[in-house]
């Protein structure tokens, strides 16, 4: 069984940089499992900034939907796997299923599958996720569904994790 570390925080809080710093302590080769999809120019620029922060000791794997099976495939092939980020993965899943009446439960089932896969891993995994539930109640159904889904998913992942860190203003605080 590997070590599972969950790193959470608000947007632009420094959580990805902190997670990358944690991954560096594991040595190379490191796997960076990216869930983002470059739908527009701004997202392309964000992805490029993340790439530039990493050096040659990283293998980048892009997978927007099949997170658990990709982790299975990568297990044992590197010293650590950094997943950045869970909330973008949830976004991708939700957008693919938003018209289905049981979309939230389907996605939560995939999160449960992910937690089971994480427990079977031999390679340490660092997961980055956004804390989205601290603001106002969103004004539309899809945004409320996403907020609720992210909150439920983060609870499941935090329960499965060996360590949970929250990053606020670039400063980590260990929760678990």
N, C-alpha and C positions, 0 to 999 in steps of 0.2 A: 504494500500500500504506500502511495506517495503522499507527500505533504501538499495540502491544498491551502492556498492563501487567497483571500478575497480582499480586493482593494476597492473601496467605494468613496464617493464624494460627489460634490456638485460639479456642474459644468465649469471647465477651466480651473479646477481646484489644484491641479498638479498631480492627480492620481496616476496618469499614464507615465509621467516621468519618474514618479516614485516607484511604480511597479517595474519599470525598466531597470532602475537602480537595484531593486531586490534581485532581479534576474541576473544581473552582472555578477553577483556573488556566487552563482552556480558554475561559472566558467562556460567556455565555448565547447561545442556549438550550442546555441540557444535557438529555439523556434519561436517565431512571432506569428501567432494565428490571428489574422486580421479579419474582422467580420464586416467592415465598412464596404459600402458600395458607392462609387463615385458618380452620383446622379447628376451633379452639376459642378460648375467651375469652383465654387467655394469648397465643396467637399473634396474635390481633387487636390486643392491647395492644402487642406488639412491633412490628407493622407500623405502628401509629399513632405510636409513638415515632420510628421512622425517618422517617415523613412529616413530623412536626413539626420535625425537624432541617433539612429542606430548605426553601428559600424559593421565591419565585415564578419563579425562573430555571430551574426544573426541569419537564420534561414527564414524568409517570409513566406507564409502560406496564406492565401486569400480564400476564405470560405464563408459566404454570407448566411448559409442555412444549415448545413450538415455538421454541426459542431461536435456532437458526441462521436460520430463515426470518424471524423477527421482526427480527433484526439486519439482514438484507437489506432489509427494508421500511423500517427506520429510517435506513439508511446515507445520509448526505448531508443529512439533515433537522435535524441539530443539530451542535454543535461537538465534543461528546464523548458517548459512551454508557457509562454505569456499569451493569454487570450485578451484581446483588446478590440471590441468590448462587448460585454453581455447585452447591454441595452440596445446596441445597434443590431445584434443578432435577434433580439426580441422584436425590434422594429421591422426587420426583414420578414420574420415569421408572421407578424400581425398583418403587414401589408399584403402578404400572400394569401391570408385567410380571412381578412376582415369582413367579408360578406357571409361567412359561415356562421350560423347561429351559436355554435359551441366553440368558437375560435379561442376564447380564453382558456377553456378546459383542455383543448387540444394542445395549446402551447405549454400550459402548466405540465401536462403529461410529458412533453419533450424536455422540460426543465428537470422533472423527476428522473427521466432517463439519463440526462446529463449528470445529475448528482450520483447516480449509480455507476456511470462510467468513470467519473472522477475517483470514486472509491476503489476502483479496480486498477487504476493507473500505477505504473511503476515510476514514471517520470514526475517530478514535482510540477504543479500547475499553479500559475498565478492568474487570477481572473480579475479584470477591471470592469466595474459596473458603475452606473450613475445612480445617485440617490435623488429621486425625482419627486418624492412625496412631501417635501417640506414647504411647497408653495401653495398658491390658491387652487381651488377646485377648477379644473379646466372647463371651458364653456361648451365644448362639443363632445359627442359620444366617443369618437375615436380617441381623442386625447385622454378622456377619463378612463377608457378601457386600457390604454397604454400605461397610464400612471398606476392603475390597480394591478395590472399584469407585472410591471417592473417591481412593484412593492412585494408582491407574492413571490416572484422569482428570487429576489434578493434575500428574502427570509429563508427560502429553501436552501439557497447556496450558502448563506451564512451559517445555517445549522450544520451543513455538511463540511464546512471548512475547518481546518485546524487552527487557522489564524485569520482574524478580520481586522483590517486597518481602515480607518476613515481619514481622508486627506482634506483639510480645510486650509485655504490660503497657503497652500504649499507645505503645510506642516502635518505629518502623520500622527495619528492617535490610535494606539492599539486598543481595540474593543474586546478582542478574544485572543 
